[in-house]
């Protein structure tokens, strides 16, 4: 289902993946192996209880750096079987090797993904011409729509405005997960292209909507999804006081989930709620008692409860 923003200036920006997506954790069993039943249960919870229109699997929050290609494929299949009839499944396939990314993209398409999330190649710091070739090659490799993931503080390089404008000409490059934190750059790209921008930072969702973004790919939305969806709906309806009130209410969790690496606290919170999560894989470490106590306080500050 696509929703067009009523105030889009002279053009209609679609929401190819809906309004609200969560970058889902990958549940593991106590011994650290992949918990596919848990993944199916968690996906159903996120769609049916937390109001997600789509789920990102195999993103950084899904511990993609430490899952194997075979595990990634099995995870896509399990989540697509669980919720694919009522939500989109977007597979993280980005690596810093174009050939490997294309292999993962092809495998994701075969496993039932509805779209691809492709992060900027990290660590090897390609020039903009390299980014253009990389993203184009990946978009050419399957029939799936592509969401670019612009996150300079992890990748080491931004996707520059002119590069995004050129990439927008590709028929399958339809969206951007925007974790650049530069709303001026976002404004320029949303004014010059029909790319659907999704905030990649939970706390910047409301200001991002104001400059032409269409939704959020969130982390705290494992817990705040239903209320975040309400915030976006209030903005869409022109009810700014309601949207702002929800933004302010949820701020303690929008930011608190990142007091340490986000996956660590999401998994701790899910475990407290009796939802599938399990441990994290090294080099991540499980949350400490103090971190869990602080998370409980952040929940309370957002008017939500995290049981002991």
C-alpha atoms as one frame of an Amber mdcrd trajectory, in Angstrom:
protein
   0.000   0.000   0.000   1.416   3.404  -0.884   0.480   6.678   0.709   1.107
  10.001  -0.975   1.832  13.040   1.121  -1.004  15.529   0.560   1.351  18.510
   0.535   4.057  17.230  -1.822   4.899  20.202  -3.993   3.635  19.470  -7.508
   4.652  15.829  -7.348   3.636  12.746  -5.575   6.224  10.907  -3.469   5.143
   7.355  -2.915   5.938   5.233   0.122   7.291   2.101  -1.555   7.817   0.373
   1.807   5.018   2.025   3.777   5.503   4.492   6.630   7.167   2.472   9.372
   9.908  -0.145   9.146  11.900  -1.744  11.946  15.460  -2.957  11.464  14.804
  -6.271  13.168  17.261  -8.063  15.442  18.169 -11.632  14.548  17.080 -13.865
  17.454  19.635 -16.453  18.557  19.292 -19.496  20.776  21.210 -19.527  24.097
  24.181 -21.208  22.356  24.318 -18.402  19.768  22.835 -20.209  16.767  20.091
 -18.700  14.627  16.575 -19.027  16.090  14.317 -19.182  13.023  11.140 -19.928
  15.004  11.945 -16.943  17.200  12.517 -14.778  14.127   9.083 -15.721  12.775
   7.444 -14.942  16.151   9.265 -11.635  16.533   8.413 -10.605  12.954   4.724
 -11.350  13.608   4.837  -9.286  16.815   6.457  -6.327  15.038   3.874  -6.356
  12.246   0.730  -7.297  14.183   1.374  -5.548  17.530   3.793  -2.739  16.675
   2.251  -1.568  13.400   5.202  -2.044  11.051   4.504  -1.867   7.321   7.815
  -3.580   6.550  10.771  -5.205   8.293  14.456  -4.922   7.477  16.264  -8.219
   8.070  20.034  -8.671   7.937  20.760  -5.041   8.739  23.381  -3.939  11.244
  20.764  -4.296  14.010  20.302  -7.852  12.732  24.025  -8.453  13.354  24.726
  -8.899   9.652  28.497  -8.544  10.210  28.473 -11.836  12.150  25.864 -13.944
  10.332  26.811 -16.180   7.427  25.389 -15.880   3.923  23.445 -19.127   4.488
  21.995 -17.809   7.758  20.979 -14.570   6.034  19.077 -16.524   3.372  17.312
 -18.711   5.943  16.321 -15.650   7.958  14.755 -13.913   4.942  12.822 -17.066
   4.131  11.529 -17.483   7.699  10.425 -13.839   8.017   8.855 -13.761   4.541
   6.892 -16.929   5.346   5.735 -15.443   8.678   4.648 -11.952   7.579   5.202
 -11.627   3.829   1.462 -11.685   3.135   0.883  -8.543   5.237   4.195  -6.665
   5.337   7.197  -6.164   3.090  10.488  -7.838   3.870  13.518  -5.719   2.982
  16.816  -7.602   2.993  20.055  -5.926   3.985  22.552  -7.063   1.350  25.185
  -4.314   1.460  28.866  -5.148   1.896  32.050  -3.367   0.866  32.538  -5.792
  -2.033  30.308  -5.209  -5.067  30.519  -8.838  -6.223  29.529 -10.197  -2.811
  26.682  -7.666  -2.528  25.300  -8.806  -5.903  25.446 -12.449  -4.726  23.538
 -11.562  -1.538  20.985  -9.556  -3.551  20.307 -12.501  -5.870  19.981 -14.854
  -2.893  17.600 -12.439  -1.135  15.364 -12.218  -4.196  15.253 -16.007  -4.410
  14.441 -16.281  -0.679  11.348 -14.083  -1.031  12.505 -10.552  -0.140  10.373
  -7.683  -1.457  13.190  -5.133  -1.505  16.882  -4.591  -0.822  18.682  -2.300
   1.638  22.144  -1.504   0.276  24.547   0.315   2.585  27.395   2.505   1.370
  30.507   0.327   1.036  32.353   0.815   4.320  36.008   0.983   5.311  37.483
   0.995   1.784  36.145   4.560   1.220  35.399   4.524  -2.521  35.061   7.848
  -4.392  31.593   8.990  -5.492  32.140   7.466  -8.956  32.725   4.120  -7.225
  29.521   4.486  -5.212  27.599   5.256  -8.399  28.921   2.106 -10.085  28.406
  -0.046  -6.980  24.775   0.920  -6.369  23.917   0.786 -10.077  25.434  -2.691
 -10.443  23.443  -3.979  -7.453  20.200  -2.395  -8.708  20.814  -3.945 -12.144
  21.313  -7.414 -10.643  17.736  -8.191  -9.521  14.157  -7.127 -10.175  13.722
  -5.819  -6.615  13.336  -2.172  -5.547  16.385  -0.782  -3.759  16.698   1.415
  -0.673  20.122   3.021  -0.436  21.536   3.346   3.083  23.483   6.569   3.622
  25.325   6.373   6.969  28.630   8.251   6.762  29.586   7.792  10.428  29.747
   4.017   9.896  30.706   3.837   6.213  33.353   6.552   6.256  31.919   8.304
   3.175  28.579  10.007   2.488  26.507   9.511  -0.635  26.776  13.079  -1.931
  23.692  14.976  -3.120  24.728  14.890  -6.789  25.369  11.142  -6.565  21.899
  10.571  -5.075  20.326  12.692  -7.818  22.043  10.567 -10.470  21.122   7.297
  -8.734  17.472   8.421  -8.601  17.380   8.073 -12.395  17.595   4.266 -11.986
  14.123   2.734 -12.183  14.714   0.348  -9.258  16.466   2.768  -6.876  13.383
   4.102  -5.111  14.298   4.997  -1.532  16.997   6.114   0.892  17.523   5.195
   4.536  18.915   8.532   5.614  21.270   8.381   8.603  23.401  11.314   7.487
  21.843  13.656  10.044  22.000  16.518   7.519  18.471  17.810   6.955  19.722
  20.439   4.495  21.143  17.704   2.250  17.921  15.731   2.697  15.929  18.810
   1.668  17.917  19.227  -1.539  17.530  15.583  -2.590  13.811  15.369  -1.737
  13.228  18.599  -3.692  15.139  17.375  -6.768  14.135  13.692  -6.966  11.207
  11.385  -6.225  13.323   9.186  -3.930  11.352   8.163  -0.838  13.446   9.218
   2.166  13.142   7.236   5.385  14.794   8.631   8.492  17.573   6.348   9.686
  17.594   8.018  13.101  14.559   7.496  15.310  14.758  10.925  16.977  14.970
  12.785  13.649  11.790  11.260  12.193   9.523  14.252  12.790  11.939  16.915
  11.481  12.759  14.650   8.525   9.053  14.427   7.626   8.959  18.229   7.597
  11.584  18.391   4.806  10.005  15.741   2.596  10.799  12.349   4.136   8.054
   9.708   4.192   8.778   7.528   7.228  11.296   5.771   9.452  13.519   2.714
   9.485  13.776   2.434  13.256  15.497   0.562  16.062  13.561   1.656  19.162
  10.478   0.781  17.101  10.820  -2.784  18.395   9.044  -1.129  21.376   7.743
   2.243  20.159   6.389   1.132  16.779   2.672   1.620  17.384   3.179   5.084
  18.890   5.692   6.095  16.211   3.159   5.087  13.541   0.637   7.321  15.338
   3.152  10.189  15.249   3.633   9.830  11.495  -0.123   9.575  10.959  -0.678
  12.738  13.027   1.878  14.579  10.910   0.214  13.342   7.715  -3.158  14.532
   8.996  -1.725  17.990   9.656  -2.060  17.613  13.443   1.332  19.018  14.387
   0.596  19.413  18.130  -0.229  15.682  18.376   2.839  14.703  16.312   5.098
  16.912  18.444   3.637  15.559  21.689   4.381  11.975  20.575   7.889  12.952
  19.400   8.617  14.452  22.823   7.077  11.536  24.686   9.130   8.955  22.770
  12.410  10.891  22.820  13.767   9.036  25.906  13.560   5.722  23.988  14.360
   7.136  20.536  17.726   8.160  22.030  18.062   5.776  24.993  18.178   2.674
  22.814  21.548   3.967  21.541  23.238   4.513  24.929  25.321   1.559  23.794
  25.156  -0.258  20.437  21.447  -0.505  19.586  21.222  -4.278  19.102  22.492
  -4.867  22.643  19.682  -2.900  24.284  16.970  -4.088  21.902  17.806  -7.700
  22.704  17.858  -6.934  26.448  14.462  -5.220  26.201  12.924  -8.027  24.161
  14.186 -10.612  26.675  12.568  -8.643  29.531   9.290  -8.666  27.608   9.506
 -12.424  26.977   9.998 -11.976  23.236  12.561 -13.861  21.119  16.019 -12.297
  21.238  18.779 -14.380  22.775  22.390 -13.279  23.168  24.435 -11.082  20.838
  27.435 -12.433  18.953  30.988 -11.187  19.591  32.385  -8.584  19.193  29.119
  -7.262  20.689  28.524  -7.995  24.369  25.238  -8.500  26.204  23.786  -5.634
  28.236  24.961  -5.192  31.822  22.568  -4.980  34.776  23.204  -1.228  34.966
  22.415  -0.790  31.252  19.170  -2.760  31.652  18.200  -0.636  34.686  18.820
   2.518  32.642  16.775   1.076  29.759  13.920   0.422  32.211  14.133   4.090
  33.292  14.090   5.220  29.640  10.969   3.097  29.044   9.284   4.684  32.070
  10.221   8.177  30.870   8.439   7.362  27.576   5.366   6.140  29.473   6.058
   2.496  28.656   6.830  -0.417  30.955   9.758  -2.823  30.832   9.090  -5.579
  33.380  11.769  -6.745  35.825
